């Protein structure tokens, strides 16, 4: 059976996390503290230490995934453990707080932790769904190779136009202008368009529509040229979809990594303040 990052070793890390969370929840339920549950009780400190160890492990994963020559286990297992222990952190850290929140550094650290976890869930979704999509969109080709396909389609279109002898000069010039406009149009006009995949406003799409119109109104010789533009539109759509997905993945990194750094800073301040006022 195919394994993804969540099901490594028959869900080994999920099972470990489940046992850990059950034990932690049981301890929290059956504890009888003299004061309301909070991070300052014996159990509160215990859960805080467990949460801290998990955070340290999650940080180590960031180092491990950049150490390509490391012998510290398969990266897929590291990632699987990273995901499941990251989710466990929500339960353990929440019980550590005793549901006591306020306008302080402790709550800031908790909020940042939740943001990191939520962004991590989005990252897992992209990891599981986008790589196959990226591969499918490019038919296992690189973005450069896919661009070369567009060039080949353009060259084929010009060759087809050169073989058409029964076109009047005005129609020939018009078609050549359409082909030139499509061939010279940038795939992405500006950076903000990276999230747009609609090709209906491109010159390629306009050329396809006009060539189809000429074909349907009697210019039968334009059939192959019309089909070439249909193929070009399809390839252009694939490239734009690919660029959109790559951009979304880049946005995730720009969010997840800085928030994680902020969490480390807040967590350091949280620990320092706890021991300072102890």
N, C-alpha and C positions, 0 to 999 in steps of 0.2 A: 504494500500500500504506500502511496506517495506521502512523504512527510513534509510538512511545512514547518516554519519556525515554532509554531505552537505545540506541535505534536512530537517533538524530538523524543526518542527513546520511549515511545508509547506514553506520552504525556507525563514523563517522569517528574519534571519540574512543577507541573500543575499539581500533581499528587503531593509533592513535598510541601508546596505552598498551602494546599488545602489542609493538611495535617497541622501545619504551623498556625494557620488562622483559627482552626477549631480549638487548638490548645489555648491560644491567646484569648479568644472570646470566652471560653470556659473560665479561665482565670479571672477575667474581668467580671463575669456574671456572679461567680461564687466568692469573690473577694468581699470582705466586710471591713472597709476602712473606717477609721474614726471620723474622718471628714469626707466631704463630697469628693468623688473621684476626680483626680487632676494629675498633672504631670509631676507633682511633688510628692506623691505617695511612693511607697516601696515598689508597687506594681507599675506606677507611672514612670519611675526611673528605669525599671526593667524593660518596659516597652520602649522607652526612649533609646536605650542602648541597642535594643534589637533593630529599631528603625534606623539608627545611626549606622550600624553595621551593614544594613541593606543598602543605604545610600552610598557607603564606601564601595560596596560591591558593584553598584550601578556605575560609579565613576570609573572603577577599574576596567569595566567593559569598554568604556570609551578609549582607554589606553590600549587594551588588548586588540580591538578591531583595527588599530593602526599599526600593530606589530605583526607584519605578515610572516616573519620568520619565527614567531613565537611557538614554543612547544607546549604551551599551557592549554591544551585541549582544543577541540574543534570549535571554530568560531560560531557555527550554527547552534551548538549547545550553549555557548556563552550568551548568544542572542536570545535563545528560548528562555534561559534562566533570567535574563535581564527583563524580559517582558513580564513573566509571571511574578517575580519578586517585586517588580515595580508596582504591579496591581495589589500585591499583598501589603505594600507600604501604605496604601490608602486605609486599610482596616487597622493596621497596627498603629499608625501615627494618629488616627482619629481616636482610638481608645487611649492612647498615650495622653491626649489632651483632656480626656474625661469630659469632652464636649464643653470645655470651658474656653470661650473665645472672647476677645476684646480688642481694643485699639493698642496693640503692642507688637513687639518684634516677634513674639512667639506665634501670633496669629498670621503675621506677614509670612513667616517661614512656612506655615501650614498652607496658606493660599498659594504660594509659589510652588510648593510641592504638588498641589492638586493641578495646577496649570501644566507642570512638567508631565504629570501622568496623563492628563487629557491629550496633550500634544503628542505624547508617546503612543497613545491609542490610535491617533490619526496616522502616525508614522507606521504603525503596524499594518493598518489598513492599506496604506500606499505600498508598503513592502510586499504584501500578499497579492495585491490586485494590479498594481501598475507595471512591475517588470514584465509580466506576461503580455499586458496590453502594449507596452512599448515594443516588445519583440514582434507582436502580431502586426502592429501598425507599420513597422518598417520591414516586415517580411524577412526578418533576420539580417537586414542591411543597416549600414551606418547611415547617419544623416547625410554624409557626403555622397555616398552611393545612391541614396534616394534622390539627391539633387541631380546626380548624373542621369538618372532615369528621366527627369524632366527635360534635360538637355537633349537626350536621345529622342524623346517625343517631339520636341520642337524641330529637330533636324528631319525627322520623318515627315512632319507636317509640311515643311518647306519642299521636301522632295515630292510629296504628293501634289502640291500646288504646281510644281514645275512640269508635271506630267499632264496637267489639264490644258488641253488645246482649244476647247470649245467655249471658253469664258471670254466675255467681252472685256475690254481693257479696264473699264471703270470698276467692274466686279473684281477683277484680279487685283487691282490696286487696293481696293477696300479690304479684301481678304488678307493681303500682305500686311496692311496696316494693323489688322486684328492680331495676326500672328506675331508681329514685332512687339506690339503692346503687351501681349501675354508673356512672351519670352523675356522681355526686359523688366517686367514688374518684379520688385523684390518679394520674396516669400513672406517676410514680415516687414511692414512699413515702418514701425517704430516699436520701442520696448514695451509700451503699454498694450500693444496688440498681441503679445505673447499669450495672453489668456483668452484670446478670441480665436475661435476655430471656424467661424462662418466664412465660406468662400464665395457666397452669392454676390458679394460686392467687389469681387476681384475682376481684373481685366480678362483673366482666363475664363471665368464663368460667363462674362459678357460675350466673349468671342465664341464660346460654345453655343450660347443661345442664338446668336446671329447666324452662325453657320447651320444650325439645325433649322432655323427659319428659312434660309435660302434653299436648303435641301428639300424641305417640305413644300416649298412653293414651286418646285419644278427643276431645280438645279441638281439632278440625280448624280452627276459626276462628283458632287461634294460629299457624298456619303462617307467615304473613307476619311476625309478631312474632318468631318463632323465627329466621327468616332474617335479620332485622335485627340480632339479637344475634350471629349468626354473622359478619355483616359487621363488626360492631363489634370482635369478637375479632380478626379479621384485620387491621384497621387499627391496633388497639392493639399487636399483635405487630410490625407494621412500624415503628411509632414507637419501641418499645423496642429493636428491632434497630438502628435509626438512632442512638439515644442511646448504645448500647453501643459502636458503632463510633467515634462522636465521642469518647467517653471514652478508648478505647484510643489514639486519635491524640493526645489531650492527654497521656496518660501517656508516650507516646514523646517528646514535646517536653520534658517534665519530666525525662527521663533523658538524652537526647542533648545538650541544650544545656549543662546543668551539667557533664557529663563532658567536654565539649569545652573548657569554661572551665578545668577542672582540668588538662586536657592542656596548654593554653597555659602555665599556671603551672609545671607539671612540666618542660615543654620549655625554658622560660626558665631554670629552675634547672639543667637539664642542660647547656645551652649555656654558661652562666656558669661552672659548675664545670669544664667542659672547658678553657676559656681561662684560668681562674684557676690551674689546676694544670699548664698546658702548660709 
